[in-house]
Amino acid sequence: MNRRLFCRTLIAGGVTLALPARGRAAEAGSAADGVAAVDTHAHVFTRALTLTGDRRYAPDYDASIADYRAMLDRNGMARGVLIQPSFLGTDNGYMVSALRSAPERLRGIAVLDPGAETATLRDLAGAGVVGLRLNLIGRPDPDFTSPVWRAHLARVADFGWQIEVQAEARRLARLLPPLVETGVPVVVDHFGRIAPALGIADPGFADLLGFGRGGRVWVKLSGAYRIGSGEAGRQTALEAAERLRGAFGARRLLWGSDWPHTQFETQASPAEARRDLDVWVPDPVERRIVLAETPAALFRFDR
């Protein structure tokens, strides 16, 4: 795998974080930026782990905990959020071991069956998990009105967790309202997964923009290669980011590297993803909000 893992180091505004030593270039970046940057979307796994039988993808390389922490350092990230990859199903053990290796620095978003016991959620919360992910690509819409889902979402709310959704933009108008109604924060992954063939003309993207008025939905500026390739994809991401800033404001946008860029490993890098944010959010004050202030609160780094 081609892992291009470089960039700058950032530290907390007003509070210096105790992070590993990183070298002169990184130190210069931290002094200049003065923020505790958070990469809100990455994954860890190894080929030794058991994969789910209904997976859509199987990696042929390792994205180990050590690799991940080194990537954060090289890309100037003070903090990170790990997302349980779909091909590991509900076995969150490897992600949890990563969280326990750096509890002040890392948070996690787990995947669970809706019938999971409350004790399981409690154990995950103790390890640094702050939410659950619904990766619905290639899967049917859940019946959020069923008793098992209603009980599950009520527990999520009781824990103060969030729900992260990865689904095609065309489905968001159906999926998001019942989640928003529970009162939990709802995070939409990867620009809302706009259809590459449609770009910002995707009607589902217009639906997503409509949720900007409610104050309970956040959107990740991440995985731009998942909404289009080449120059057309870059233009879609730029136009989408502009409209998302207008609809949601900087305080409900997030950034993530999407490392190790599963299925796009040779086409992306964390450093490139970080540079893209400067283009998508050109104002440095807004960029600080997206990169540091909003994720610090949403992922409970400030607790």
TIVEXLUM-34622 format. One record per residue (C-alpha): residue number from 1; residue in one letter; x, y, z. Coordinates in Angstrom, 2 decimals, decimal comma, padded with zeros to 5 digits. Layout:
! TIVEXLUM-34622
site pos = NUM code = A px = X py = Y pz = Z .
...
END
This chain:
! TIVEXLUM-34622
site pos = 1 code = M px = 000,00 py = 000,00 pz = 000,00 .
site pos = 2 code = N px = 001,18 py = 003,51 pz = -000,79 .
site pos = 3 code = R px = 000,89 py = 005,49 pz = 002,44 .
site pos = 4 code = R px = 001,77 py = 009,13 pz = 001,90 .
site pos = 5 code = L px = 001,64 py = 010,40 pz = 005,43 .
site pos = 6 code = F px = 003,01 py = 013,88 pz = 005,86 .
site pos = 7 code = C px = 001,93 py = 017,42 pz = 006,91 .
site pos = 8 code = R px = 002,03 py = 019,68 pz = 009,97 .
site pos = 9 code = T px = 001,55 py = 019,41 pz = 013,69 .
site pos = 10 code = L px = -001,03 py = 021,44 pz = 015,61 .
site pos = 11 code = I px = -001,44 py = 022,03 pz = 019,35 .
site pos = 12 code = A px = -004,27 py = 023,29 pz = 021,47 .
site pos = 13 code = G px = -005,14 py = 026,95 pz = 021,59 .
site pos = 14 code = G px = -004,21 py = 027,97 pz = 025,11 .
site pos = 15 code = V px = -003,41 py = 024,39 pz = 026,19 .
site pos = 16 code = T px = -000,35 py = 022,44 pz = 025,13 .
site pos = 17 code = L px = -001,02 py = 018,76 pz = 024,58 .
site pos = 18 code = A px = 001,51 py = 016,13 pz = 025,63 .
site pos = 19 code = L px = 002,13 py = 014,45 pz = 022,28 .
site pos = 20 code = P px = 005,02 py = 012,41 pz = 020,90 .
site pos = 21 code = A px = 008,03 py = 014,30 pz = 019,55 .
site pos = 22 code = R px = 007,67 py = 014,95 pz = 015,83 .
site pos = 23 code = G px = 010,57 py = 016,83 pz = 014,28 .
site pos = 24 code = R px = 011,27 py = 020,39 pz = 013,26 .
site pos = 25 code = A px = 008,79 py = 020,75 pz = 010,43 .
site pos = 26 code = A px = 005,93 py = 019,49 pz = 012,57 .
site pos = 27 code = E px = 006,91 py = 021,71 pz = 015,49 .
site pos = 28 code = A px = 006,96 py = 024,76 pz = 013,24 .
site pos = 29 code = G px = 003,46 py = 023,92 pz = 012,05 .
site pos = 30 code = S px = 002,11 py = 023,60 pz = 015,57 .
site pos = 31 code = A px = 003,39 py = 026,97 pz = 016,65 .
site pos = 32 code = A px = 001,92 py = 028,60 pz = 013,56 .
site pos = 33 code = D px = -001,51 py = 027,02 pz = 013,69 .
site pos = 34 code = G px = -002,12 py = 027,01 pz = 017,43 .
site pos = 35 code = V px = -005,12 py = 024,63 pz = 017,39 .
site pos = 36 code = A px = -005,75 py = 021,11 pz = 018,63 .
site pos = 37 code = A px = -006,64 py = 019,64 pz = 015,25 .
site pos = 38 code = V px = -008,90 py = 016,58 pz = 015,13 .
site pos = 39 code = D px = -009,01 py = 014,03 pz = 012,34 .
site pos = 40 code = T px = -012,59 py = 012,79 pz = 012,76 .
site pos = 41 code = H px = -012,54 py = 009,86 pz = 010,34 .
site pos = 42 code = A px = -010,04 py = 007,02 pz = 010,03 .
site pos = 43 code = H px = -009,93 py = 003,24 pz = 010,46 .
site pos = 44 code = V px = -007,59 py = 000,63 pz = 011,94 .
site pos = 45 code = F px = -007,45 py = -003,07 pz = 011,06 .
site pos = 46 code = T px = -005,11 py = -005,91 pz = 010,24 .
site pos = 47 code = R px = -005,41 py = -008,91 pz = 007,96 .
site pos = 48 code = A px = -005,27 py = -011,17 pz = 011,01 .
site pos = 49 code = L px = -008,73 py = -010,03 pz = 012,13 .
site pos = 50 code = T px = -011,88 py = -011,99 pz = 011,25 .
site pos = 51 code = L px = -013,91 py = -010,27 pz = 008,55 .
site pos = 52 code = T px = -017,69 py = -010,40 pz = 008,27 .
site pos = 53 code = G px = -019,18 py = -012,79 pz = 005,76 .
site pos = 54 code = D px = -021,35 py = -010,14 pz = 004,07 .
site pos = 55 code = R px = -018,56 py = -007,62 pz = 003,54 .
site pos = 56 code = R px = -018,37 py = -005,55 pz = 000,35 .
site pos = 57 code = Y px = -014,60 py = -005,19 pz = 000,55 .
site pos = 58 code = A px = -011,62 py = -007,00 pz = 002,08 .
site pos = 59 code = P px = -008,30 py = -005,14 pz = 002,57 .
site pos = 60 code = D px = -005,09 py = -006,84 pz = 001,50 .
site pos = 61 code = Y px = -002,89 py = -004,81 pz = 003,85 .
site pos = 62 code = D px = -002,70 py = -003,73 pz = 007,48 .
site pos = 63 code = A px = -003,65 py = -000,32 pz = 008,86 .
site pos = 64 code = S px = -002,29 py = -000,94 pz = 012,33 .
site pos = 65 code = I px = -002,67 py = 001,11 pz = 015,49 .
site pos = 66 code = A px = 001,00 py = 002,11 pz = 015,26 .
site pos = 67 code = D px = 000,53 py = 003,15 pz = 011,61 .
site pos = 68 code = Y px = -002,49 py = 005,21 pz = 012,56 .
site pos = 69 code = R px = -000,84 py = 007,08 pz = 015,39 .
site pos = 70 code = A px = 002,18 py = 007,79 pz = 013,19 .
site pos = 71 code = M px = -000,16 py = 009,15 pz = 010,52 .
site pos = 72 code = L px = -001,77 py = 011,52 pz = 013,01 .
site pos = 73 code = D px = 001,64 py = 012,80 pz = 014,05 .
site pos = 74 code = R px = 002,86 py = 013,31 pz = 010,51 .
site pos = 75 code = N px = -000,35 py = 014,98 pz = 009,41 .
site pos = 76 code = G px = -000,35 py = 017,43 pz = 012,30 .
site pos = 77 code = M px = -003,30 py = 016,00 pz = 014,19 .
site pos = 78 code = A px = -003,40 py = 016,40 pz = 017,96 .
site pos = 79 code = R px = -006,43 py = 014,10 pz = 018,25 .
site pos = 80 code = G px = -008,22 py = 011,45 pz = 016,25 .
site pos = 81 code = V px = -011,55 py = 009,66 pz = 015,93 .
site pos = 82 code = L px = -011,59 py = 006,03 pz = 014,82 .
site pos = 83 code = I px = -014,56 py = 004,65 pz = 012,92 .
site pos = 84 code = Q px = -015,26 py = 000,94 pz = 013,03 .
site pos = 85 code = P px = -014,86 py = -000,37 pz = 009,45 .
site pos = 86 code = S px = -017,82 py = -002,20 pz = 007,99 .
site pos = 87 code = F px = -015,82 py = -005,32 pz = 007,10 .
site pos = 88 code = L px = -015,17 py = -006,00 pz = 010,81 .
site pos = 89 code = G px = -018,85 py = -005,91 pz = 011,64 .
site pos = 90 code = T px = -019,72 py = -005,55 pz = 015,32 .
site pos = 91 code = D px = -016,39 py = -006,83 pz = 016,63 .
site pos = 92 code = N px = -015,03 py = -003,51 pz = 017,85 .
site pos = 93 code = G px = -012,15 py = -005,08 pz = 019,77 .
site pos = 94 code = Y px = -009,24 py = -003,85 pz = 017,67 .
site pos = 95 code = M px = -010,56 py = -000,30 pz = 017,58 .
site pos = 96 code = V px = -011,09 py = -000,39 pz = 021,34 .
site pos = 97 code = S px = -007,50 py = -001,51 pz = 021,88 .
site pos = 98 code = A px = -006,41 py = 001,55 pz = 019,90 .
site pos = 99 code = L px = -008,56 py = 003,83 pz = 022,05 .
site pos = 100 code = R px = -007,12 py = 002,36 pz = 025,23 .
site pos = 101 code = S px = -003,60 py = 002,98 pz = 023,94 .
site pos = 102 code = A px = -004,15 py = 006,76 pz = 023,96 .
site pos = 103 code = P px = -007,31 py = 007,64 pz = 025,92 .
site pos = 104 code = E px = -006,67 py = 011,38 pz = 026,06 .
site pos = 105 code = R px = -006,01 py = 011,57 pz = 022,35 .
site pos = 106 code = L px = -008,50 py = 009,20 pz = 020,73 .
site pos = 107 code = R px = -012,25 py = 008,63 pz = 020,55 .
site pos = 108 code = G px = -014,22 py = 005,96 pz = 018,69 .
site pos = 109 code = I px = -017,43 py = 005,34 pz = 016,79 .
site pos = 110 code = A px = -018,53 py = 001,71 pz = 017,08 .
site pos = 111 code = V px = -020,83 py = -000,59 pz = 015,13 .
site pos = 112 code = L px = -023,40 py = -002,57 pz = 017,11 .
site pos = 113 code = D px = -026,39 py = -004,76 pz = 016,49 .
site pos = 114 code = P px = -029,53 py = -002,92 pz = 017,68 .
site pos = 115 code = G px = -030,18 py = -005,77 pz = 020,09 .
site pos = 116 code = A px = -026,90 py = -005,22 pz = 021,94 .
site pos = 117 code = E px = -027,04 py = -005,21 pz = 025,73 .
site pos = 118 code = T px = -026,73 py = -001,98 pz = 027,69 .
site pos = 119 code = A px = -023,64 py = -003,42 pz = 029,36 .
site pos = 120 code = T px = -021,94 py = -003,57 pz = 025,97 .
site pos = 121 code = L px = -022,57 py = 000,12 pz = 025,40 .
site pos = 122 code = R px = -021,31 py = 000,86 pz = 028,91 .
site pos = 123 code = D px = -018,06 py = -001,02 pz = 028,27 .
site pos = 124 code = L px = -017,53 py = 000,79 pz = 024,99 .
site pos = 125 code = A px = -018,20 py = 004,14 pz = 026,60 .
site pos = 126 code = G px = -015,58 py = 003,37 pz = 029,22 .
site pos = 127 code = A px = -013,06 py = 002,77 pz = 026,44 .
site pos = 128 code = G px = -013,71 py = 006,09 pz = 024,72 .
site pos = 129 code = V px = -016,53 py = 005,29 pz = 022,30 .
site pos = 130 code = V px = -018,84 py = 008,27 pz = 021,83 .
site pos = 131 code = G px = -021,24 py = 007,07 pz = 019,17 .
site pos = 132 code = L px = -022,43 py = 004,43 pz = 016,74 .
site pos = 133 code = R px = -022,09 py = 004,20 pz = 012,99 .
site pos = 134 code = L px = -024,72 py = 003,07 pz = 010,52 .
site pos = 135 code = N px = -022,93 py = 002,15 pz = 007,31 .
site pos = 136 code = L px = -025,89 py = 001,54 pz = 005,05 .
site pos = 137 code = I px = -024,16 py = 001,36 pz = 001,68 .
site pos = 138 code = G px = -025,51 py = -001,80 pz = 000,07 .
site pos = 139 code = R px = -027,91 py = -002,40 pz = 002,97 .
site pos = 140 code = P px = -031,64 py = -001,75 pz = 003,38 .
site pos = 141 code = D px = -033,01 py = 001,12 pz = 005,44 .
site pos = 142 code = P px = -033,41 py = 000,09 pz = 009,09 .
site pos = 143 code = D px = -036,91 py = 000,19 pz = 010,55 .
site pos = 144 code = F px = -036,28 py = 002,84 pz = 013,18 .
site pos = 145 code = T px = -039,90 py = 002,57 pz = 014,32 .
site pos = 146 code = S px = -039,51 py = -001,06 pz = 015,44 .
site pos = 147 code = P px = -039,34 py = -001,76 pz = 019,19 .
site pos = 148 code = V px = -035,75 py = -003,01 pz = 019,03 .
site pos = 149 code = W px = -034,55 py = 000,10 pz = 017,21 .
site pos = 150 code = R px = -036,53 py = 002,46 pz = 019,43 .
site pos = 151 code = A px = -034,96 py = 000,89 pz = 022,52 .
site pos = 152 code = H px = -031,52 py = 000,95 pz = 020,92 .
site pos = 153 code = L px = -031,72 py = 004,63 pz = 019,99 .
site pos = 154 code = A px = -033,04 py = 005,49 pz = 023,44 .
site pos = 155 code = R px = -029,93 py = 003,90 pz = 024,97 .
site pos = 156 code = V px = -027,72 py = 005,83 pz = 022,57 .
site pos = 157 code = A px = -029,42 py = 009,03 pz = 023,72 .
site pos = 158 code = D px = -029,03 py = 008,05 pz = 027,38 .
site pos = 159 code = F px = -025,28 py = 007,67 pz = 026,88 .
site pos = 160 code = G px = -025,07 py = 011,06 pz = 025,21 .
site pos = 161 code = W px = -023,71 py = 009,45 pz = 022,06 .
site pos = 162 code = Q px = -024,08 py = 010,41 pz = 018,42 .
site pos = 163 code = I px = -025,16 py = 008,45 pz = 015,35 .
site pos = 164 code = E px = -023,02 py = 008,57 pz = 012,20 .
site pos = 165 code = V px = -024,64 py = 007,68 pz = 008,89 .
site pos = 166 code = Q px = -023,04 py = 006,61 pz = 005,66 .
site pos = 167 code = A px = -025,66 py = 006,26 pz = 002,96 .
site pos = 168 code = E px = -026,30 py = 007,51 pz = -000,54 .
site pos = 169 code = A px = -027,60 py = 011,08 pz = -000,61 .
site pos = 170 code = R px = -030,88 py = 009,98 pz = -002,20 .
site pos = 171 code = R px = -031,75 py = 008,07 pz = 000,98 .
site pos = 172 code = L px = -031,03 py = 010,79 pz = 003,53 .
site pos = 173 code = A px = -034,50 py = 012,36 pz = 003,44 .
site pos = 174 code = R px = -035,87 py = 009,03 pz = 004,71 .
site pos = 175 code = L px = -033,08 py = 008,08 pz = 007,10 .
site pos = 176 code = L px = -032,31 py = 011,26 pz = 008,98 .
site pos = 177 code = P px = -035,68 py = 012,47 pz = 010,35 .
site pos = 178 code = P px = -036,34 py = 009,53 pz = 012,71 .
site pos = 179 code = L px = -032,76 py = 009,78 pz = 014,00 .
site pos = 180 code = V px = -033,00 py = 013,54 pz = 014,54 .
site pos = 181 code = E px = -036,27 py = 013,02 pz = 016,42 .
site pos = 182 code = T px = -034,44 py = 010,99 pz = 019,07 .
site pos = 183 code = G px = -032,50 py = 014,10 pz = 020,04 .
site pos = 184 code = V px = -029,07 py = 012,55 pz = 019,42 .
site pos = 185 code = P px = -026,51 py = 014,39 pz = 017,27 .
site pos = 186 code = V px = -026,52 py = 012,94 pz = 013,75 .
site pos = 187 code = V px = -023,34 py = 013,04 pz = 011,65 .
site pos = 188 code = V px = -023,46 py = 012,44 pz = 007,90 .
site pos = 189 code = D px = -020,30 py = 010,99 pz = 006,39 .
site pos = 190 code = H px = -018,39 py = 011,94 pz = 003,23 .
site pos = 191 code = F px = -020,30 py = 014,98 pz = 001,92 .
site pos = 192 code = G px = -023,53 py = 012,96 pz = 002,16 .
site pos = 193 code = R px = -022,29 py = 010,51 pz = -000,50 .
site pos = 194 code = I px = -023,44 py = 012,61 pz = -003,45 .
site pos = 195 code = A px = -023,87 py = 010,54 pz = -006,61 .
site pos = 196 code = P px = -020,70 py = 011,14 pz = -008,71 .
site pos = 197 code = A px = -022,71 py = 011,25 pz = -011,92 .
site pos = 198 code = L px = -024,94 py = 014,02 pz = -010,59 .
site pos = 199 code = G px = -022,61 py = 016,13 pz = -008,48 .
site pos = 200 code = I px = -024,33 py = 018,89 pz = -006,52 .
site pos = 201 code = A px = -027,37 py = 018,47 pz = -008,79 .
site pos = 202 code = D px = -028,12 py = 015,27 pz = -006,86 .
site pos = 203 code = P px = -031,59 py = 015,85 pz = -005,36 .
site pos = 204 code = G px = -030,42 py = 014,04 pz = -002,26 .
site pos = 205 code = F px = -027,79 py = 016,72 pz = -001,71 .
site pos = 206 code = A px = -030,54 py = 019,35 pz = -001,74 .
site pos = 207 code = D px = -032,33 py = 017,26 pz = 000,89 .
site pos = 208 code = L px = -029,18 py = 017,21 pz = 003,00 .
site pos = 209 code = L px = -028,82 py = 020,99 pz = 002,80 .
site pos = 210 code = G px = -032,34 py = 021,27 pz = 004,18 .
site pos = 211 code = F px = -031,22 py = 019,66 pz = 007,44 .
site pos = 212 code = G px = -028,93 py = 022,62 pz = 008,02 .
site pos = 213 code = R px = -031,82 py = 024,56 pz = 009,54 .
site pos = 214 code = G px = -032,52 py = 022,13 pz = 012,36 .
site pos = 215 code = G px = -029,27 py = 022,30 pz = 014,30 .
site pos = 216 code = R px = -029,04 py = 018,55 pz = 014,99 .
site pos = 217 code = V px = -027,12 py = 017,35 pz = 011,91 .
site pos = 218 code = W px = -023,38 py = 017,64 pz = 011,21 .
site pos = 219 code = V px = -021,59 py = 016,79 pz = 007,95 .
site pos = 220 code = K px = -018,07 py = 015,49 pz = 007,37 .
site pos = 221 code = L px = -015,92 py = 017,05 pz = 004,67 .
site pos = 222 code = S px = -014,13 py = 013,79 pz = 004,02 .
site pos = 223 code = G px = -013,56 py = 011,13 pz = 001,38 .
site pos = 224 code = A px = -014,03 py = 013,53 pz = -001,54 .
site pos = 225 code = Y px = -012,90 py = 010,78 pz = -003,93 .
site pos = 226 code = R px = -016,07 py = 008,89 pz = -002,99 .
site pos = 227 code = I px = -018,22 py = 011,56 pz = -004,65 .
site pos = 228 code = G px = -016,24 py = 011,85 pz = -007,87 .
site pos = 229 code = S px = -012,83 py = 011,33 pz = -009,41 .
site pos = 230 code = G px = -010,36 py = 013,60 pz = -011,16 .
site pos = 231 code = E px = -011,03 py = 017,26 pz = -011,82 .
site pos = 232 code = A px = -014,80 py = 016,75 pz = -011,90 .
site pos = 233 code = G px = -014,70 py = 015,19 pz = -008,45 .
site pos = 234 code = R px = -012,57 py = 018,01 pz = -007,07 .
site pos = 235 code = Q px = -015,01 py = 020,54 pz = -008,46 .
site pos = 236 code = T px = -017,95 py = 018,67 pz = -006,94 .
site pos = 237 code = A px = -016,25 py = 018,67 pz = -003,53 .
site pos = 238 code = L px = -015,47 py = 022,38 pz = -003,76 .
site pos = 239 code = E px = -019,01 py = 023,32 pz = -004,77 .
site pos = 240 code = A px = -020,52 py = 020,99 pz = -002,18 .
site pos = 241 code = A px = -018,34 py = 022,42 pz = 000,59 .
site pos = 242 code = E px = -019,40 py = 025,95 pz = -000,30 .
site pos = 243 code = R px = -023,07 py = 025,05 pz = -000,13 .
site pos = 244 code = L px = -022,64 py = 023,07 pz = 003,07 .
site pos = 245 code = R px = -020,94 py = 026,06 pz = 004,70 .
site pos = 246 code = G px = -023,88 py = 028,19 pz = 003,68 .
site pos = 247 code = A px = -026,51 py = 025,75 pz = 004,94 .
site pos = 248 code = F px = -024,86 py = 024,43 pz = 008,10 .
site pos = 249 code = G px = -022,28 py = 027,03 pz = 009,03 .
site pos = 250 code = A px = -018,76 py = 026,14 pz = 010,09 .
site pos = 251 code = R px = -019,88 py = 024,93 pz = 013,52 .
site pos = 252 code = R px = -021,65 py = 021,91 pz = 012,12 .
site pos = 253 code = L px = -018,98 py = 020,79 pz = 009,69 .
site pos = 254 code = L px = -016,16 py = 018,37 pz = 010,42 .
site pos = 255 code = W px = -013,04 py = 017,18 pz = 008,63 .
site pos = 256 code = G px = -011,53 py = 013,71 pz = 008,38 .
site pos = 257 code = S px = -008,68 py = 012,18 pz = 006,42 .
site pos = 258 code = D px = -010,58 py = 008,91 pz = 005,76 .
site pos = 259 code = W px = -007,24 py = 007,13 pz = 006,24 .
site pos = 260 code = P px = -006,27 py = 004,59 pz = 004,93 .
site pos = 261 code = H px = -008,67 py = 005,53 pz = 002,11 .
site pos = 262 code = T px = -010,12 py = 002,05 pz = 001,67 .
site pos = 263 code = Q px = -010,57 py = 001,19 pz = -002,02 .
site pos = 264 code = F px = -008,81 py = 004,47 pz = -002,94 .
site pos = 265 code = E px = -005,45 py = 003,78 pz = -001,30 .
site pos = 266 code = T px = -003,31 py = 004,75 pz = -004,28 .
site pos = 267 code = Q px = -005,37 py = 007,83 pz = -005,13 .
site pos = 268 code = A px = -005,32 py = 009,73 pz = -001,83 .
site pos = 269 code = S px = -003,22 py = 010,68 pz = 001,18 .
site pos = 270 code = P px = -003,90 py = 012,33 pz = 004,56 .
site pos = 271 code = A px = -001,68 py = 015,28 pz = 003,62 .
site pos = 272 code = E px = -003,67 py = 015,87 pz = 000,44 .
site pos = 273 code = A px = -006,94 py = 015,62 pz = 002,36 .
site pos = 274 code = R px = -005,69 py = 018,19 pz = 004,85 .
site pos = 275 code = R px = -004,65 py = 020,56 pz = 002,06 .
site pos = 276 code = D px = -008,09 py = 020,18 pz = 000,51 .
site pos = 277 code = L px = -009,65 py = 021,58 pz = 003,67 .
site pos = 278 code = D px = -007,78 py = 024,86 pz = 003,12 .
site pos = 279 code = V px = -009,50 py = 025,12 pz = -000,27 .
site pos = 280 code = W px = -012,93 py = 024,07 pz = 000,94 .
site pos = 281 code = V px = -012,84 py = 026,35 pz = 003,99 .
site pos = 282 code = P px = -010,55 py = 029,24 pz = 003,04 .
site pos = 283 code = D px = -011,31 py = 031,44 pz = 006,03 .
site pos = 284 code = P px = -008,82 py = 030,55 pz = 008,83 .
site pos = 285 code = V px = -011,29 py = 031,36 pz = 011,61 .
site pos = 286 code = E px = -013,91 py = 029,03 pz = 010,14 .
site pos = 287 code = R px = -011,26 py = 026,41 pz = 009,46 .
site pos = 288 code = R px = -010,20 py = 026,45 pz = 013,10 .
site pos = 289 code = I px = -013,83 py = 025,84 pz = 014,08 .
site pos = 290 code = V px = -014,15 py = 022,90 pz = 011,67 .
site pos = 291 code = L px = -010,78 py = 021,39 pz = 012,48 .
site pos = 292 code = A px = -010,67 py = 021,86 pz = 016,24 .
site pos = 293 code = E px = -013,49 py = 023,56 pz = 018,11 .
site pos = 294 code = T px = -016,50 py = 021,65 pz = 016,79 .
site pos = 295 code = P px = -014,96 py = 018,15 pz = 016,99 .
site pos = 296 code = A px = -013,56 py = 018,82 pz = 020,47 .
site pos = 297 code = A px = -017,11 py = 019,31 pz = 021,74 .
site pos = 298 code = L px = -018,96 py = 016,81 pz = 019,55 .
site pos = 299 code = F px = -016,56 py = 013,93 pz = 020,26 .
site pos = 300 code = R px = -016,27 py = 014,87 pz = 023,93 .
site pos = 301 code = F px = -012,57 py = 015,62 pz = 024,03 .
site pos = 302 code = D px = -013,39 py = 018,48 pz = 026,39 .
site pos = 303 code = R px = -014,75 py = 016,16 pz = 029,09 .
END
